Amino acid sequence: MWGKKDEQASLPESTVGSGGESSLPGPSHSLGAASPTMTAGAGLERGRNTAQIGKSLTLKGELGGSEDVYIDGEIEGTIELKENALTIGPNGKVHANVTARTITILGLVQGNVRASERIEIRKTGSLEGDLVTARIVIEDGAVFRGSIDIIKAVAAKPVPQAAGLTTSTAKMPPRIKTIGTVSDGTN
């Protein structure tokens, strides 16, 4: 009651998204409510520009750009972030083919996923579709249904060829088909 008017007057007047929440100027852009999971390091690098799609938002169409994206809402279509990181938050629902540098999944993804560096499916995450990446992490409890193609990392050093392997067999990436839930068997 007393003094609150003065405090509010000194805050910046930047409002983005639904619900009238205020966001301070800085490197991140918000489209909806910010998620505490993202600030706890859900796969995005600190100090980079990060666009956020809040859990109350739905987007149909193409999403592309040159900054990291955090999705806690619903997306249907195509996502192209070839040089950037994508994180699907715990409330995120993505029905799309996805291309990004790194992809971290805490929510639901249905569609084919391609990451030039790394795909990480956290224990709350679910991916239904084929994935192509240089590195993969699937946490205990995560759900994955599809195939995995492991490719060479973009900046990988050449590895000496093992004795007895021909050139054609040494360059073939491993192909793994998995259906179900990853578990350590302690249920």
BADRENPA-260911 format. One line per 10 residues: their letters; for each residue x, y, z of C-alpha. Coordinates in pm, 1 decimal. Layout:
a) X/Y/Z | ...
//
This chain:
mwgkkdeqas) 0.0/0.0/0.0 | 262.4/260.2/105.2 | 567.3/287.6/-112.5 | 452.2/25.7/-365.8 | 365.3/289.4/-623.0 | 722.6/421.8/-611.7 | 868.8/68.6/-652.7 | 649.3/-4.3/-954.8 | 737.8/328.0/-1116.7 | 1109.6/243.5/-1105.7
lpestvgsgg) 1067.1/-93.4/-1285.8 | 1102.3/-109.9/-1666.4 | 773.7/-118.4/-1858.0 | 843.1/-421.6/-2080.1 | 551.1/-663.0/-2111.8 | 551.1/-957.9/-2351.2 | 322.1/-1257.9/-2373.9 | -2.6/-1353.2/-2210.0 | -119.1/-1281.3/-1859.6 | 48.5/-938.2/-1851.1
esslpgpshs) 365.9/-1065.8/-1690.3 | 655.3/-825.3/-1692.6 | 996.9/-917.2/-1822.3 | 1315.0/-723.1/-1767.0 | 1514.4/-617.4/-2072.3 | 1792.6/-858.2/-2152.3 | 1899.7/-1128.0/-2391.6 | 1588.9/-1344.8/-2365.5 | 1253.7/-1294.0/-2534.9 | 940.7/-1435.1/-2374.5
lgaasptmta) 617.9/-1549.0/-2533.8 | 425.0/-1662.3/-2228.9 | 517.1/-1766.0/-1878.5 | 882.5/-1838.6/-1807.8 | 955.8/-2187.4/-1688.7 | 1168.0/-2253.6/-1380.8 | 1305.2/-2564.1/-1552.6 | 1470.0/-2350.9/-1818.9 | 1652.2/-2135.8/-1568.4 | 1775.4/-2451.0/-1395.6
gaglergrnt) 1974.5/-2542.1/-1707.4 | 1745.5/-2750.5/-1925.0 | 1991.4/-2752.6/-2213.1 | 2019.1/-2387.7/-2309.5 | 2343.4/-2199.1/-2265.6 | 2342.8/-1897.3/-2036.2 | 2417.7/-1563.8/-2196.5 | 2269.1/-1655.1/-2535.5 | 1951.7/-1507.6/-2681.3 | 1663.3/-1739.1/-2596.9
aqigksltlk) 1307.1/-1710.1/-2723.3 | 1043.2/-1869.6/-2500.5 | 704.6/-2004.7/-2601.7 | 491.9/-2030.9/-2288.5 | 262.9/-2319.1/-2197.8 | -55.9/-2128.2/-2282.9 | 52.0/-2067.4/-2645.4 | -20.3/-2276.5/-2955.1 | 165.6/-2230.9/-3284.6 | 83.9/-2393.4/-3620.6
gelggsedvy) 324.6/-2351.7/-3910.3 | 698.8/-2299.8/-3947.5 | 932.8/-2188.3/-3670.5 | 1283.6/-2079.0/-3765.4 | 1545.3/-1831.6/-3654.3 | 1895.1/-1764.3/-3532.6 | 1851.9/-1784.0/-3155.8 | 1792.1/-2058.9/-2901.9 | 1427.1/-2151.2/-2838.1 | 1250.7/-2288.9/-2528.8
idgeiegtie) 905.1/-2438.4/-2595.9 | 663.7/-2505.7/-2312.2 | 354.7/-2465.9/-2531.9 | 218.6/-2656.6/-2829.7 | 373.4/-2650.3/-3179.2 | 252.9/-2819.0/-3497.4 | 448.1/-2791.6/-3822.7 | 823.6/-2756.3/-3880.7 | 1107.2/-2628.1/-3660.0 | 1436.9/-2520.3/-3826.6
lkenaltigp) 1708.8/-2392.4/-3590.1 | 2016.6/-2541.0/-3760.3 | 2275.8/-2338.1/-3566.4 | 2088.5/-2310.5/-3235.8 | 1963.8/-2504.8/-2934.6 | 1603.6/-2615.6/-2887.4 | 1455.5/-2722.3/-2555.1 | 1106.6/-2869.1/-2526.4 | 997.9/-2802.6/-2168.5 | 799.7/-3041.4/-1947.6
ngkvhanvta) 468.1/-2892.9/-2066.3 | 578.8/-2873.7/-2431.2 | 397.3/-3071.5/-2700.6 | 562.8/-3070.2/-3042.3 | 410.7/-3239.4/-3347.3 | 675.5/-3146.9/-3603.3 | 988.2/-3242.7/-3789.1 | 1270.9/-3071.5/-3600.1 | 1622.6/-2963.8/-3703.1 | 1858.3/-2791.5/-3455.2
rtitilglvq) 2218.7/-2792.1/-3332.4 | 2120.9/-2943.0/-2994.8 | 1780.3/-3067.8/-2881.6 | 1675.3/-3132.1/-2521.4 | 1337.3/-3300.2/-2466.3 | 1156.6/-3280.0/-2133.0 | 805.2/-3290.8/-2284.1 | 641.2/-3470.7/-2578.3 | 775.0/-3477.9/-2936.0 | 609.3/-3658.7/-3226.5
gnvraserie) 804.7/-3633.4/-3550.1 | 1148.7/-3687.5/-3694.4 | 1431.4/-3509.2/-3512.1 | 1778.0/-3414.3/-3643.9 | 2055.2/-3249.9/-3438.4 | 2404.2/-3179.8/-3570.6 | 2558.7/-3211.8/-3220.9 | 2337.9/-3378.7/-2959.4 | 1988.9/-3498.5/-2866.9 | 1900.4/-3546.2/-2501.8
irktgslegd) 1575.6/-3708.6/-2386.1 | 1529.7/-3639.7/-2016.6 | 1340.7/-3871.9/-1779.3 | 1014.9/-3675.8/-1826.4 | 1060.7/-3664.1/-2204.9 | 895.0/-3867.5/-2476.3 | 998.9/-3892.3/-2842.1 | 804.9/-4081.7/-3106.8 | 991.4/-4065.2/-3436.6 | 1326.1/-4125.5/-3598.7
lvtarivied) 1631.4/-3932.8/-3485.2 | 1964.0/-3847.6/-3645.5 | 2247.8/-3703.7/-3436.8 | 2616.3/-3726.8/-3351.5 | 2551.4/-3784.1/-2977.7 | 2248.8/-3916.1/-2789.3 | 2152.1/-3922.3/-2421.0 | 1838.7/-4106.9/-2307.2 | 1781.4/-4081.5/-1932.3 | 1631.8/-4361.3/-1724.5
gavfrgsidi) 1251.7/-4329.2/-1741.7 | 1244.4/-4149.7/-2078.2 | 1019.6/-4286.1/-2352.3 | 1152.1/-4334.9/-2706.3 | 987.6/-4509.6/-3000.8 | 1168.1/-4495.8/-3334.6 | 1508.4/-4545.6/-3490.5 | 1844.6/-4383.8/-3419.8 | 2107.3/-4294.2/-3680.1 | 2439.8/-4185.8/-3531.5
ikavaakpvp) 2634.8/-3958.3/-3766.4 | 2984.3/-3817.9/-3745.3 | 3011.2/-3495.5/-3548.8 | 3060.4/-3188.0/-3765.7 | 3401.2/-3100.3/-3615.7 | 3509.6/-3454.8/-3529.9 | 3874.6/-3554.8/-3564.4 | 3945.9/-3843.0/-3802.3 | 3965.2/-4179.5/-3625.0 | 4223.3/-4436.4/-3742.2
qaaglttsta) 4060.8/-4726.2/-3921.8 | 4054.5/-5057.3/-3734.2 | 4249.5/-5345.2/-3889.6 | 4044.5/-5578.1/-4104.8 | 3761.8/-5331.6/-4175.7 | 3699.4/-5225.5/-4530.6 | 3625.7/-4864.5/-4617.2 | 3259.0/-4938.2/-4686.7 | 3191.6/-5104.4/-4348.6 | 3399.4/-4859.6/-4143.3
kmppriktig) 3194.1/-4558.1/-4256.1 | 2847.5/-4702.2/-4197.1 | 2676.5/-4547.4/-3893.1 | 2517.8/-4785.8/-3643.5 | 2139.4/-4818.8/-3671.3 | 1939.7/-4895.3/-3359.5 | 1565.8/-4956.5/-3330.9 | 1413.5/-4907.1/-2988.3 | 1054.0/-4933.2/-2870.9 | 937.0/-4866.8/-2516.8
tvsdgtn) 1062.0/-4709.5/-2197.2 | 1421.8/-4696.4/-2082.2 | 1441.2/-4853.1/-1735.7 | 1702.6/-4981.4/-1494.5 | 1479.4/-5272.2/-1388.8 | 1419.6/-5154.0/-1029.3 | 1041.0/-5117.3/-1072.5
//
